[in-house]
Amino acid sequence: QNPIPLGNILLFTQRGGLNMRSFEFDVMADSYVSVDRNLVADHMTQTGIIQVAFQNGRPDILWGVKNNGDVVGVTFKAKEDVSGWHRHTFGGTDAKAKSVAVIAMPNAHDQVWFVIERTINGIIRRYVEFFEDEPVIPEFEDFYTGAANKVSDLNTYQNAMFEIQKEYIHLDSALTYDGTFAGIIAGATMTPAATTGTGITFTASAAVFTSSDVGREIWKKAIDGVGEGRAEITAYTDTTHVDCRIKKAFNNTVVMAVGNWYLTTASLSGIDHLEGETISVVTDGSKHTQQTVLNGSISLDQQSSKVHIGLGYIGLLKSLNIEGGAANFGSAQSRLRNIEYTTIKFFNSLGARVGTDRYNLEQLSFRSSAHATNRPSPLFSGNFPAIFPEGTEIEKHFYV
């Protein structure tokens, strides 16, 4: 495969695909040299790389498909001479990557595509899938309006975070139900006749409703953290009018613009590509119980405005052996050690399990008393303490 230019270096796979190397100029040697990029991670490419693709973005990543169907990536900061390897597995039975490609997108980010082979309902299938772009997460400081407004600012921030969290997709072979653009809803506005009460008429600007919509809900979307309201449809009048019981007061009766309201659902269909599979479900930014696809459909436990379904996978971090030095300032090699307490830095995380025994990990919760109880806790970024009760060993790692 042709070398890939990155800044002032060239990346290429060594003959046989067992190593990733870079061809670059060494000032000290005053000549061009070939640098082994697998020096600290030679196990990553042991079975050989058969195809690579380079993703320009934040950060730059070189993706590689291996002979055994695994995918590896190496993140580069060429100017700073920093790189880090990572391994990726895909959800599903006997999932193997067969090919990788990168497509330049108008938003200046490259999109990474894979051909993934799986056994679905006993049949070997190949799917073309891509990594979804991650949304931009709001910061609490962006909603500051004054020293006396902490409670209202926090509510506005949590509304904005709630909407953004719905956008996150961390499932394979995934599909999304978006209540703002489901079917003919796109292009329609919605107007409530009152902010509270029962038997309240809601009027759509286009033919949206059917008689089967009774039991579904209309939610107002928070725009930049502003806007609330939920109503359950109790009676069908015609394609543009329904009567509702308002479950959460609307902040006003102003017309909800196109895309600024949801029609929820408690069931999904059209999932034939995962027929017979036990799939993971994320509803409105929160983990839902797993479901088995039957006749291309699943049922949900509650009405939801945005739903992602797909094949789940497990992300695992295993630390290197802890070498903190011995009590007498000598080497820690071959000495008993214990991890009692550590602080882990998270970035936009909903939850995690940690511990020093992979088979006995403890669930961490980022929820606090300041968070709304009818929503998932906001994504957490920052340091979080973890206590490990296990005993001493010569080899000691922690898992996340």
Secondary structure as UniProt FT lines:
FT   STRAND          4..6
FT   TURN            7..8
FT   STRAND          9..13
FT   TURN            15..16
FT   STRAND          20..26
FT   TURN            27..30
FT   STRAND          31..36
FT   TURN            37..40
FT   HELIX           42..45
FT   TURN            46..47
FT   STRAND          49..55
FT   STRAND          60..66
FT   TURN            67..68
FT   STRAND          71..77
FT   TURN            78..81
FT   STRAND          82..88
FT   STRAND          93..104
FT   TURN            106..107
FT   STRAND          110..120
FT   TURN            121..122
FT   STRAND          123..130
FT   HELIX           140..143
FT   TURN            147..148
FT   HELIX           150..165
FT   TURN            166..167
FT   STRAND          172..178
FT   TURN            179..180
FT   HELIX           183..185
FT   TURN            186..187
FT   STRAND          190..192
FT   STRAND          200..204
FT   HELIX           211..213
FT   TURN            214..215
FT   STRAND          217..220
FT   TURN            224..225
FT   STRAND          230..238
FT   TURN            239..240
FT   STRAND          241..248
FT   TURN            258..259
FT   STRAND          261..263
FT   STRAND          265..268
FT   HELIX           272..274
FT   TURN            275..276
FT   STRAND          278..283
FT   TURN            284..285
FT   STRAND          286..292
FT   TURN            295..296
FT   STRAND          297..304
FT   STRAND          306..311
FT   TURN            327..328
FT   TURN            333..334
FT   STRAND          341..349
FT   STRAND          352..355
FT   TURN            358..359
FT   STRAND          362..364
FT   TURN            369..370
FT   TURN            373..374
FT   STRAND          380..387
//
